[in-house]
Amino acid sequence: MKIVILDANTLGDDMEFSRFEKLGNVSVYSSTPASLLSERIYDADVIIVNKIRLDESNLSPAKKLKLICVTATGYDNIDINYCWRNEIAVCNVRSYSTASVAQLTVSMALSLMTHLTEFNEYVKNGSYTEGGVQNHLKPYFNEIAGKTWGIIGYGNIGSHVGRIVSAMGATVLVNPHKRRKEYSNMVDLEELCERSDIISVHVPLTSETKGMIDKKHIQMMKKNVVFINVSRGAVADEEALTYAVENGEISGLGVDVYSSEPMAKDSPYNRIMHRKNVILTPHMAWGAYEARIRCMNEVYKNIETFFMGGKRNRVDS
């Protein structure tokens, strides 16, 4: 069996893949340009991939391909219909990054609410030393306790964020992506936008969620709202969010995901990246070391189970 890892550099240079040699011959590529993709997968039985788009245009030469393992929960980069038609199994990895993403979500909100960037700079640039006063309290900041935190998408990550901020004294409102159960604090998206002091987004990218946070919903938000997107860039209107920051319509913005990744040179976020009330990170929320170890362990189990005739984390059926 031949296993091909197409974009290992997206998993961090501290990851090693020797464990997969127990399953077959392994070829590891740090990255794979489109021009080399067909050549690298034509005789593969298994593809391990994170971000590369796989569809009929590049999968059709891979006549031996039996399994695609996505090293993520989201699999919008895989043409599931093509795989189903051609009997190619597809597995994702679930729940591995819950603690990691929740940690960054809360970290972003805390930093923006507490103005950590400004206070850190005040000390480092010498202003505190030269100021002659024992403390410095501007910009004024607020506690999370007593605030309302709106969570859009209430799966593993969203609910974990909810538990954390509830413990900090926040009131939690939820707008689940899939309403499999009722929550006493469940509200529609419009009410969540209107009532929340902090909003975080935790939904997959689908035809239903694409662009769901649009100009209309942003205008419903409080002017002192802190907005965090750690799900997928395209679920929010990036131009509308940028405009809202520029015009003081929201007080803080934290973003880890972008409609084009890496962030495009013409991204509207380039206009606001210098602002102290904006935190932009390079799609790293999922990537705590422990989370990546869990991810690779899950991928190994997915492959092992598949070739033993079982189904595990299948998204194609």
C-alpha positions as CSV (number, residue, x, y, z in Angstrom):
1,M,0.0,0.0,0.0
2,K,1.2,3.5,-0.9
3,I,0.4,6.4,1.3
4,V,1.1,10.0,0.1
5,I,1.1,13.0,2.4
6,L,0.7,16.0,0.2
7,D,1.1,19.1,2.4
8,A,3.0,18.2,5.5
9,N,4.1,21.7,6.2
10,T,0.6,22.7,7.1
11,L,0.8,20.3,10.0
12,G,3.9,21.9,11.6
13,D,7.6,21.0,11.2
14,D,7.5,19.3,14.6
15,M,5.3,16.4,13.3
16,E,6.8,13.1,12.2
17,F,5.1,10.5,10.1
18,S,7.1,7.3,10.7
19,R,4.1,5.7,12.4
20,F,2.4,5.4,9.0
21,E,5.3,3.2,7.7
22,K,3.6,0.4,9.7
23,L,0.7,0.6,7.2
24,G,2.6,0.9,4.0
25,N,5.1,2.8,1.9
26,V,5.0,6.5,2.8
27,S,5.9,9.5,0.6
28,V,5.9,12.8,2.4
29,Y,5.8,16.1,0.6
30,S,6.1,19.4,2.5
31,S,3.8,21.0,-0.2
32,T,2.5,20.0,-3.6
33,P,2.0,22.5,-6.4
34,A,-0.9,21.8,-8.8
35,S,1.6,21.0,-11.5
36,L,3.0,18.0,-9.6
37,L,-0.2,16.8,-8.0
38,S,-1.2,14.2,-10.6
39,E,2.3,12.8,-10.7
40,R,2.5,12.3,-6.9
41,I,-0.9,10.6,-6.5
42,Y,-1.3,8.5,-9.7
43,D,-0.3,5.3,-7.9
44,A,-1.4,6.1,-4.4
45,D,-3.8,4.0,-2.4
46,V,-4.2,6.6,0.3
47,I,-3.9,10.3,0.3
48,I,-3.4,12.3,3.5
49,V,-4.2,16.0,2.8
50,N,-5.0,19.1,4.8
51,K,-5.7,22.2,2.5
52,I,-5.2,21.1,-1.1
53,R,-8.3,21.1,-3.3
54,L,-9.0,17.6,-4.6
55,D,-11.6,17.1,-7.4
56,E,-12.1,15.4,-10.7
57,S,-9.5,17.5,-12.4
58,N,-6.6,16.1,-10.3
59,L,-8.0,12.9,-8.9
60,S,-9.0,11.2,-12.2
61,P,-5.4,9.9,-12.9
62,A,-5.3,8.2,-9.5
63,K,-6.8,4.9,-10.5
64,K,-5.6,3.0,-7.4
65,L,-6.9,5.5,-4.9
66,K,-9.1,4.0,-2.3
67,L,-9.1,6.5,0.6
68,I,-8.6,10.2,1.2
69,C,-7.8,11.3,4.8
70,V,-8.3,14.9,5.6
71,T,-6.3,16.1,8.6
72,A,-9.1,18.4,9.7
73,T,-12.8,18.5,10.6
74,G,-13.8,20.6,7.6
75,Y,-13.6,18.9,4.2
76,D,-14.9,21.5,1.8
77,N,-11.7,21.2,-0.2
78,I,-12.7,17.6,-1.3
79,D,-15.2,16.9,-4.1
80,I,-17.3,14.5,-2.1
81,N,-19.6,13.8,-5.1
82,Y,-16.8,12.7,-7.3
83,C,-15.3,10.5,-4.6
84,W,-18.7,8.9,-4.0
85,R,-19.2,8.2,-7.7
86,N,-15.7,6.7,-8.0
87,E,-15.8,4.6,-4.8
88,I,-13.1,6.7,-3.0
89,A,-13.7,6.8,0.7
90,V,-13.2,10.1,2.5
91,C,-12.5,10.4,6.3
92,N,-12.1,13.6,8.4
93,V,-11.0,14.0,12.0
94,R,-13.4,15.2,14.6
95,S,-13.1,16.8,18.0
96,Y,-9.3,16.8,18.0
97,S,-9.0,20.6,18.1
98,T,-11.9,21.5,20.4
99,A,-9.7,22.7,23.3
100,S,-7.2,24.4,21.0
101,V,-9.8,26.5,19.1
102,A,-11.7,27.3,22.2
103,Q,-8.5,28.5,23.9
104,L,-7.7,30.9,21.0
105,T,-11.3,32.1,20.8
106,V,-11.3,33.1,24.5
107,S,-7.7,34.4,24.3
108,M,-8.7,36.8,21.4
109,A,-11.7,38.1,23.3
110,L,-9.8,38.6,26.5
111,S,-7.0,40.4,24.8
112,L,-9.4,42.7,22.9
113,M,-11.6,43.3,26.0
114,T,-8.6,44.0,28.2
115,H,-6.6,46.0,25.7
116,L,-3.5,43.8,26.4
117,T,-1.7,45.0,23.3
118,E,-1.9,48.7,24.4
119,F,-0.8,48.0,28.0
120,N,2.0,45.8,26.9
121,E,3.3,48.5,24.5
122,Y,2.9,51.2,27.2
123,V,5.5,49.3,29.3
124,K,7.8,48.2,26.5
125,N,8.1,51.7,24.9
126,G,9.2,53.2,28.2
127,S,6.0,55.2,28.9
128,Y,5.4,53.5,32.2
129,T,8.9,54.1,33.5
130,E,8.8,57.7,32.4
131,G,5.2,58.4,33.5
132,G,6.0,58.6,37.2
133,V,2.6,57.0,38.2
134,Q,2.4,53.6,39.8
135,N,-0.4,52.4,37.5
136,H,-1.9,53.3,34.1
137,L,-5.5,52.5,33.4
138,K,-6.2,53.9,29.9
139,P,-7.7,52.6,27.7
140,Y,-10.4,51.6,30.2
141,F,-11.4,48.0,30.1
142,N,-14.3,45.8,31.1
143,E,-14.8,42.4,32.7
144,I,-16.2,39.4,30.9
145,A,-18.3,38.7,34.0
146,G,-21.8,40.1,33.5
147,K,-21.4,40.4,29.7
148,T,-23.5,38.5,27.1
149,W,-21.5,36.2,24.9
150,G,-23.2,35.0,21.7
151,I,-22.1,31.7,20.2
152,I,-22.9,31.0,16.6
153,G,-22.6,27.3,16.1
154,Y,-22.9,25.1,19.2
155,G,-21.1,21.9,18.4
156,N,-18.1,20.6,20.2
157,I,-16.1,23.9,19.9
158,G,-19.0,26.3,20.5
159,S,-20.2,24.4,23.5
160,H,-16.7,24.2,25.0
161,V,-16.4,28.0,24.6
162,G,-19.8,28.3,26.3
163,R,-18.6,26.3,29.3
164,I,-15.4,28.4,29.7
165,V,-17.1,31.8,29.5
166,S,-20.0,30.7,31.7
167,A,-17.4,29.9,34.3
168,M,-16.1,33.4,33.9
169,G,-19.5,34.9,34.7
170,A,-20.8,35.6,31.2
171,T,-24.3,35.0,30.1
172,V,-24.3,32.8,27.0
173,L,-26.7,33.0,24.1
174,V,-26.5,30.3,21.4
175,N,-27.5,30.0,17.8
176,P,-26.8,26.3,16.8
177,H,-25.9,25.5,13.2
178,K,-27.9,22.2,13.5
179,R,-30.8,22.4,15.9
180,R,-30.7,18.8,17.1
181,K,-31.9,19.8,20.5
182,E,-33.4,22.8,22.2
183,Y,-31.5,25.0,24.6
184,S,-33.0,27.4,27.1
185,N,-30.6,30.1,25.9
186,M,-31.2,29.5,22.2
187,V,-32.1,32.5,20.1
188,D,-32.3,33.4,16.4
189,L,-29.3,35.0,14.7
190,E,-30.8,38.4,14.7
191,E,-31.5,38.5,18.4
192,L,-28.0,37.1,19.2
193,C,-26.4,39.9,17.1
194,E,-28.5,42.6,18.9
195,R,-28.0,41.4,22.4
196,S,-24.4,40.1,22.6
197,D,-21.3,42.0,23.9
198,I,-19.0,39.3,22.4
199,I,-19.8,37.1,19.5
200,S,-17.8,34.1,18.3
201,V,-18.5,32.0,15.3
202,H,-18.0,28.2,15.2
203,V,-19.8,26.8,12.1
204,P,-18.6,24.8,9.1
205,L,-18.5,26.3,5.7
206,T,-21.6,25.1,3.7
207,S,-24.0,26.6,1.2
208,E,-26.2,27.6,4.2
209,T,-23.4,29.3,6.2
210,K,-21.5,31.0,3.5
211,G,-21.9,34.8,4.0
212,M,-24.3,34.3,6.9
213,I,-22.6,37.2,8.8
214,D,-23.4,39.9,6.3
215,K,-23.7,43.7,6.4
216,K,-27.3,43.5,7.8
217,H,-26.3,41.3,10.7
218,I,-23.2,43.4,11.5
219,Q,-25.2,46.5,11.6
220,M,-27.5,44.9,14.2
221,M,-24.5,44.4,16.6
222,K,-23.7,46.7,19.5
223,K,-21.1,49.4,18.7
224,N,-19.0,48.0,21.6
225,V,-19.2,44.4,20.4
226,V,-16.1,42.2,20.1
227,F,-16.5,39.8,17.1
228,I,-14.4,36.6,16.8
229,N,-14.3,34.4,13.7
230,V,-12.4,31.1,14.1
231,S,-14.5,29.0,11.8
232,R,-14.2,29.7,8.1
233,G,-13.4,33.0,6.5
234,A,-16.2,32.9,4.0
235,V,-19.0,32.7,6.6
236,A,-18.5,36.4,7.2
237,D,-18.5,39.4,4.8
238,E,-14.9,40.5,5.2
239,E,-15.5,43.9,3.5
240,A,-18.4,44.6,5.8
241,L,-16.4,43.7,8.9
242,T,-13.6,45.9,7.8
243,Y,-15.9,48.8,7.2
244,A,-17.5,48.3,10.6
245,V,-14.0,48.6,12.3
246,E,-13.0,51.6,10.2
247,N,-16.2,53.4,11.2
248,G,-16.4,52.5,14.8
249,E,-19.4,50.2,14.4
250,I,-17.7,47.4,16.3
251,S,-15.1,47.8,19.0
252,G,-12.9,44.7,18.4
253,L,-12.3,42.1,15.7
254,G,-10.4,38.8,16.0
255,V,-10.0,36.7,12.9
256,D,-8.1,33.4,12.4
257,V,-9.6,32.4,9.1
258,Y,-9.9,34.0,5.6
259,S,-11.9,33.6,2.5
260,S,-8.6,33.1,0.7
261,E,-5.8,31.5,2.5
262,P,-3.1,32.6,3.0
263,M,-4.7,36.0,3.3
264,A,-4.8,37.7,-0.1
265,K,-2.8,40.9,-0.9
266,D,-6.1,42.6,-1.7
267,S,-7.9,41.4,1.4
268,P,-9.9,44.2,3.0
269,Y,-8.3,43.3,6.3
270,N,-5.1,44.8,5.1
271,R,-6.7,48.2,5.7
272,I,-7.1,47.6,9.4
273,M,-4.3,45.2,10.4
274,H,-2.4,48.1,12.0
275,R,-5.3,48.9,14.4
276,K,-4.9,48.0,18.1
277,N,-8.4,46.7,18.3
278,V,-7.8,44.1,15.5
279,I,-6.1,40.7,16.0
280,L,-5.4,38.7,12.9
281,T,-3.8,35.2,13.2
282,P,-2.7,32.8,10.5
283,H,-5.3,30.0,10.8
284,M,-3.6,28.5,13.8
285,A,-6.4,28.1,16.3
286,W,-6.6,24.4,15.6
287,G,-2.9,23.8,15.9
288,A,-1.8,23.4,19.5
289,Y,0.8,20.6,19.7
290,E,-1.5,18.3,21.6
291,A,-4.3,18.8,19.1
292,R,-2.0,18.0,16.1
293,I,-0.8,14.8,17.9
294,R,-4.5,13.8,18.4
295,C,-5.2,14.6,14.8
296,M,-2.4,12.3,13.4
297,N,-3.4,9.5,15.8
298,E,-7.0,9.8,14.4
299,V,-5.8,9.7,10.8
300,Y,-3.8,6.6,11.6
301,K,-6.8,4.9,13.1
302,N,-9.0,6.0,10.1
303,I,-6.6,4.2,7.7
304,E,-6.2,1.1,9.8
305,T,-9.9,0.8,10.3
306,F,-10.6,1.3,6.6
307,F,-8.3,-1.5,5.5
308,M,-9.8,-3.8,8.1
309,G,-13.1,-3.4,6.5
310,G,-14.6,-0.9,8.9
311,K,-16.0,2.6,8.8
312,R,-14.6,5.4,10.9
313,N,-15.1,9.1,10.5
314,R,-16.5,8.6,7.0
315,V,-18.0,11.7,5.4
316,D,-18.7,10.2,1.9
317,S,-21.6,8.0,3.0
